[in-house]
Amino acid sequence: MTNLHARKEIVYSYFVQPQKLSQWLGRSANLNPIYSGGLIIDMNGNDVVQGSYKLLDPYNRICFTWGWIGSEALHPALQW
């Protein structure tokens, strides 16, 4: 396990702000960071992740579903 040496507010922002998430994960992101809000992450121009936020406790915890569009084994939990 790797420890991050950053303030919680900064780490949290990288999961709820599309431009920040895209800096470290994927090419682009469409995020609606509210309970049951959707997320779509274009990983590489071909593979796309889709899911929804399930828990947002600012600066403490964040949980979301994750699935690959077009995958039978790990399909998205949310279709918008």
Stockholm file with secondary structure:
# STOCKHOLM 1.0

chainA/1-80         MTNLHARKEIVYSYFVQPQKLSQWLGRSANLNPIYSGGLIIDMNGNDVVQGSYKLLDPYNRICFTWGWIGSEALHPALQW
#=GR chainA/1-80 SS CCCCCSCHHHHHHHHHCHHHHHHHSSSEEEECCSTTCEEEEESSSSCEEEEEEEEEETTTEEEECCEETTCSSSCCSCCC
#=GC SS_cons        CCCCCSCHHHHHHHHHCHHHHHHHSSSEEEECCSTTCEEEEESSSSCEEEEEEEEEETTTEEEECCEETTCSSSCCSCCC
//
